[in-house]
Amino acid sequence: MTETKKESNESIESPNEVQRVAVSPHEWQLRAVRLYEAAIDRFPSNTEAQEPEEGLPLAINIDISAAESRVSGRLTVIHVYPNEDTPQFKMRVAIDGILTPESESTTVPKKERLVQELGPMILLLLWPYAREFMHDLMRRMEVDVQLLPTLDRLDLEKRIQTLASDTG
């Protein structure tokens, strides 16, 4: 008696209805992004291979300025690999972004509150652009690719609140 093997025609069923989620826009919208500048210094290879420092050696700076109905932010990220003592390369990338209010009732924060209120937003919105640009450059330079980390929004906001309360 021969046994025939039945083929399974079962497929993964997709739901008939797409789940819809209401999206509320933030009161500030990112309207424009541009690469402001990029600089790379490449150093001669050392004969002794050095281990990278724990974590990524990054320096981050945020500059914010405001006009009547918009806020300009610049995120500058400096990355030295593998460490400051024996670098293979030093990369500096500055990304500009323009935020505008979603509605006419939204006002630009006063200068002394600008960084505290919109600093985290500038960082979180422009970080992926800097991250992608730096990753692409490292890949093209054929160096050890160090992907910049994804940022933790809640931790970032907590740190900025702590800094603001310490300085103000």
N, C-alpha and C positions, 0 to 999 in steps of 0.2 A: 504494500500500500504506500503510495507516495503522498507525502504531505506537501501541500502548497502553502507558501508563506503569503499571508495577506499583507499588502502594502497599506500603510496608514495614509489616508487622505485628510487627516485632521490638520487643521491649520489654526494658527492663533487668531482668535477673533478680536477685531478691534471694536471698541464701543461704537454704537450707532450715533450717539450724540457727543458732540465735543463739549467739554466743560468750559464754560465761559466765566471769566473773572473780570469784575469791574476794576478798571484802572483809573486811579485819580492822579492827575499830574501834580508834580511838586510845584510850589509857588515860584521857583526859579527854574528856567530851562536853559540847557546848554545849546547855544545857537551856532557857535563856530569853534573850530579847533584847528590849530596850525602848529607845525614844527617851527619853533622860533630859532633854535640853533642846536647843532650837534658837533661835538669835538671828540676826537679819539687820539690818544697818545699810545703808541705801541712801543714797548721797550724790548731790548735784545733779550733773547732767551737766556736764562741763567743755566749754568751747568748743573747746579743742584736743584732738583725739583722741590718746591716748597708746598706744604699743605695749605689749603685755604683756611682762613680764620673761621671760627665757629659762626655760623650764620653768614649772611652776605654783608660785606663792608659797603654800606650805602650812606650817602649824605643826601638829605632831602630838604629843599627849601620851597616855601610858598610865598609868593608876592601877590598882593591883592590891591587893586585900586578901583575906585567907584566913580562913575559919572552920574548924570541925572537919572537915567533910566536903564543903566546896565552896570555890570561888574566885570572887570577883567581880572583874570587870574593867570599866574605863570607858575608852573610846577617845574622845578629843576631837580634832576636826579643825577648824582655822581656815583659811579660804581668803579671801584678799584679791585682788580683780580690778580692773583689770589689774595694778596694782602698788601698793606702799605710798604712793608719792608722790601719785598721782592716782587714788584708788580710786573705782570705781563702786559697789561693794558690799563688805561684809565679812560673811562667814557663819561662824557657829560652831555646830557640831553635836557633841553628846555622846551616845554609844550605850553602854548597859550590857549586859553579858552575864554569865551565871552558868554556870560550868563545874562539873560533878560527876564524880567518878571512875566509870569503867566497872565496876570491880570493887572489892570491899571491901579488897583487898590494896594498892590504890593509896593512897599517903599524900600529904598536902598538903606541898609543899616548905617548908622553913624560910624565915622572912621574908627573910633575906639572899639566898636563892637563888630566891625567887619570881619576880622580874622576869626574871632570866636564863632560867629554865626555862619559864615560861609566858607571858612577855611577847610573844614572837613569835607564839605561838598566839592570844593575845587579839587582837593586831593583825590577823593574817590572817583570823580568823573574823569580826571585827566590821567590818573595812574595807569589804566589799561592801555592808553595810547603810548605812554613812555615805556611801559613793560613790553609791548609788542615791538616797538621800534628798536629797543636795546637788544631784545632777543634776536631779531632779524639781523642786526649788525654783527652780533657775536657769531651767529651761524655763518654769515658771509665771510667773516674774518678767519674762520676755521680755528677758533679757540674753544676752550671748554665752555659750553653754553651753560650759563647760570640764569635760569628763569627767575625773574623777580617774583616775589610771593604775592598771592592774593591778599588784599588787606581786610582786616576785621573791622567793620564799620563801628560796632558798639565799643570795642576797645579803644579805637581812635577817638571817638567822641568823649569817652571817659577821660582819656589823657589830656585832651584839649581843655576840658572843663577844669581839670586839676591845675593845668598851667595857668589858665585864666584866673582862677581863684588865688593862686600863689602870687601872681603879678598884679592883680587888681584888687 
